[in-house]
Amino acid sequence: MPSRLCVRAQRGRSGGARVGRRTGKAAKFLHDFPTLWPTVTLAYRSVDTDGPEGARALEVERQPMRWYWSPAGALIAVASALFCAFGWYVWRRSRTPASLSLTIAMLAAGWWSLAYSLELSGADLQTIQFWGDAKYVGIVLLAPSWAIFTLQYTDRQRMITPWLLAGLAVMPVLTLALLANSTTHDLIRFYLPLDPGQELPSAHVGPLFWVHLVYSYALLVGGTILLALTFLRLSRFYRSQSIVLLLAATLPLAGNLLYNLRVDPFKHFDPTPFAFLVCGGVLIWGLLRFGMLELVPIARDTIIERMSDSVIVLDVHRRIVDLNPAAEHLLGCGAATAVGRPAGHLLPRCADLLNRHGSMGDAQTELRVTRSGPPRDYDVALTTINDPHGRPAGHLLVLRDVTERKLSEQRLSRLAHYDTLTGMPNRQLFSDRLEEALSRARRRLRPLALLFCDVDRFKRVNDTLGHDIGDQALCQIAGRLKDVLREEDTIARLGGDEFVILLPEVERSADAELVAHLLVQALNVPLRVGQGNLYLTMSVGVCLYPQDGLDGATLMRHADATMYRAKDHGRNRYELHSPESDERLLEELQLEQDLRGARQRGELEVWYQPAACLDTRALIGMEGLVRWRHPQRGLLMPAQFLPVVEESDLIQELDRWVLREACRQALHWQAQERQSVPVMVNLSARQFQDPGLREEVARTLWETGLTPANLILEVAETVIMRTPEASRQRLGELKRLGVRLAADDFGAGTALLARLREFPLDLVKIARSLVLSLERHDRDGAHLGGMIQIGRDLGVTVVAKGVDNGAQCAVLKRLGCEAGQGFLFAKPLPLSAAGRYLASTKPSRV
């Protein structure tokens, strides 16, 4: 039995007349069909239906689908194919979740267009009705997939839950189910006969169609509004991209709205498929021009646009898809010119980095770029951007302008290696050159000489004539000393009025004596400073390698001691180091023997010297200092026996004992005074270089119960810079225990000043010599102020050592120093006196 297609049936008391009229119109429509599409003949028959209300229906026998040539249908079919191709290209171009949902939406629109083209090309009502219903598969999928795309594209993936997906699927499933059932089909849509002169069939809608329409428009309009609101917060670069995407989204919506509202000339023709074609073209153009789907543009205005660093986003082909204003300034062109071009073309010096590391992951390098102005230095970081599936989706190129930092490092390096007053090398640079000269002397078996020079009674010049006159005199003295030397000789100012000279490859001791004599004679001619002449003299100590020492420290020590012997012998002269001075070595040996067992005999004591805030005098810590109460020699200061200890195997035992005693005493004070009292403990060079230091400190903290934050470990600046890389690692290990770290004797002209940021330090303790020089040299004050400012900029607490009077304290406060340690606050105190001092003051954590 052939199935029946009911064009229209109405029931009711007066339905008979209406049914007759409707049936007549349907019969006329079917009668006129062959004239409109002559390639098809449709068989139909009228059937009377008996019933209580006399209903009447028109029954049409179902025939195979028949077609005719329709230019509009063919054009829409081509548009559908192109739109599906656009969808496939979007998926192939960027396989991200957003691109997947957009691809589904484009394929749904393509199916809609294809079914509509077949609907227009149908030659019978059966064909028209079938494809009119089939296009709803694309219609019901389009709105939900667009909504999901907008959520993903605006970085709201967390809203896409199973419950949301289930809710979005209700209306599409319901609509397709109603269309598939013949009894409920007309609740969505149906066809009526053509009106006179009408060439295209017109679909009429049922009541549930409007429910589906509101649902679809709500999703489409809601998603579009979400995009618009998001784009309003984006940068000027993404506004171009935003306009493209919004235009593409609103074109099909506007066309479909005109058709559903039956606005001429779209009363019987749906322009939506053509709008889809334009929409696809705009999307593809935007994808190629702006890389719209490569990255989600959320929070770009606050994160990237305002960054001072140059940020460039590259696609997988290393073409620029985005850049911020700083990058535009760097490249010398705007976004309109840069986007889409290979990064290597606009930034040739980055091409090598991209070629070497573009496929291997992250990389960093330094780069110098020269544009219209002076060259600029950049730190360059290349980072791979992966999609959600872990596949490379592009690269992030960040260029940070470090020109000022480089210049600052050069200034710091100059400050760290050269004396600011005379321009001569300082102690650190001289030590480096001395070690190099000793290495050459050992290889070539040639002697060298070291001369230690000190201006006699120079302090009286500063005290009577002022520091300005003193600085002028030092500059002239430095010039005269340099005039005496050869080009290959090295002269350095150690600080104050002390100079040291290195004479490499001297033939005999007489040559060194001759130079020393010339240095003394150089000051016999008065200095012309201010408005008059100034007469000064100099004492020089001379020692030779290898007879007077085999290493730099020994030579410096012997030359210094010999210089003081020259002063003892009347000044304005030089002295050669003699074997008689080695008697001091015998004394040191006896001290070492006496020191063995001194701890067991109770002769060693830990004294404490407080460090306090310069402004409030509040306590910030107590430094533990060892003292030796010798049975015959009395109380010995560290300088009298520590050099001997450091050269023996006793140093590690002494270091461990001092550390344990200081921690135990800090815990006792904490319990007694009910307040935390940080203790500062010096680490010797050998203790700091001990691989078991971390375990020793951790064990001491555990056994004594002291909180790690209340222990401050001090390491001499020279010890840190002896092996910087190893020191950084060892300090990091200690820092992870929770203790605080300090650089002792900081700023005596070493390279730590230039590399301070590399070490995890909490405090720096300014060398006593620099504080003492404040009274003699104003320029030393400028040098010290620069170091204090550097420490403050890095968040490091600066503590000045040797603050012995109010004048020094006032100058240090003016220079920005936070804390001090010296006789102004308290001398080193024995344990009982330290307890009384602690009870009379309050602590302050700096």
ABEGO torsion letter per residue (X at the ends): XBBBBBABBBBEAAAAAAAAAAAAAAAAAAAAAAAABAABBBBBBBBBBBBAAGBBBBBBBBBBBBBBBBAAAAAAAAAAAAAAAAAAAAAAABBBAAAAAAAAAAAAAAAAAAAAAAAAABABAAAAAAAAAAAAAAAAAAAAAAAAAAAAAAGAAAABBAAAAAAAAAAAAAAAAAAABAAAAAAABBBBBBBBGBABBBBBBBAAAAAAAAAAAAAAAAAAAAAAAAAAABBAAAAAAAAAAAAAAAAAAAAAAAAAAGBOAAAABBAAAAAAAAAAAAAAAAAAAAGAAABBBBGAAAAAAABABBBBBBBAAGBBABBBAAAAAAAGBBAAAABGBBAAAABAAAAAAAAAAAAAEBBBBBBBBBBABBBBBBBBBBBBBBBAAGBBAEBBBBBBBAAAAAAAAAAAAAAAABBAAAGBBBAAAAAAAAAAAAAAAAAAGBBBBBBBBBBBGAAAAAAAAEAAAAAAAAAAAAAAAAAABBAABBBBBAEEABBBBBBBGBABAAAAAAAAAAAAAAAABBBBBEABBBBBBBBBBBBBOAAAEABAAAAAAAAAAAAAAAAAAGEGBBBBBBAAAAAAAAAAAAAAAAABGAAAAGABBBBBBBBBBAAAGBBAEBBBBBBBBBAAAEBBBAAAAAAAAAABAAAAAAAAAAAAAAAAAAAAAAAAAGBBBBBBBBBBAAAAABAAAAAAAAAAAAAAGBBAAABBBBBBAAAAAABAAAAAAAAAAAAAAGBBBBBBGBGAGBAAAAAAAABBBABBBBBAAAAAAAAABAAAAAAAAAAAAAAAAAGBBBBBBGBABAAAAAAAAAAGBABBBEAAABBBBBAAAAAAAAAABBBBBX
